Amino acid sequence: MVAKGGNDSNPELTVAVSGKRYNKGVLEPKLIHLAKESPYTLFLNDREILSISTLPTHLRELFVGFLVSEGVLLKPKEIRECQVDHGSKLVRIELDVPRKRLANVERKGMLTSGCAGGMVFSVQAATMPRLDRPKLLTISSSSVLKRMYELDTHPGIYSITRGVHAASVATLSETLVILEDLGRHNAVDKIVGHCFLNQIKTQDKLLLTTGRITSEVLVKAARSCFPIVISRSSASAMAVAMAKQSGIDVITYVRAGRFNYFPHGGTELSEE
């Protein structure tokens, strides 16, 4: 069973807008459901850092995941406080971390809800080959196909609006949680944050996304120690090169019983 993450969700995630629908030569009025987009501003240790336009759900996971992806957060106990204020559209997080790590994100900015990534400052550090590599994870082709099918058929906001991305964390036998956002990077950050807050061991888990695997997505996977990233879409050449450097496997175009596999020592794939 697929679980839900977090408890700060805003229930108003879609907006019905009057428009027109063209179908087979006929243009007629139609009420069209669109995904809601809201900008939320992060205050980190009482300092304004940035705003992120997002689908306003699972915001703790989103902003914590962002800080994990940027290398600011390493352990859950470093979070002193995390508050989400939907009325003011503010997220306030208090951390107990070294000043050097806070400097990674202490420049105010705005991240759009599209497919813009985070402010990843240390790509080389994030994708360094791991010295504490766990035992090789053996995965089957059927597991890859089943987990992507569960992501594709998730009855979430996408099923209503066709206007969001989704990401998931899964074991070989089941999908643990699926989270959505307007941008693929935000969706992945929500999964990163969910795993971090719930102390889910990621070294033996699959990270799946409906969006392209870019260098930014790869960095997020590396920061969280996922051995493999799987997408129903494509990957950039830079992302695959970075995955090779960091020992993360990449699977793309998981569709109709087929996929592309770039092995880099993170997993071993069986053909069953």
Summary of the structure (lengths in Angstrom):
residues: 272
radius of gyration: 18.7
end to end distance: 23.2
largest distance: 62.6
contacts: 916
relative contact order: 0.15
helix: 26%
strand: 35%
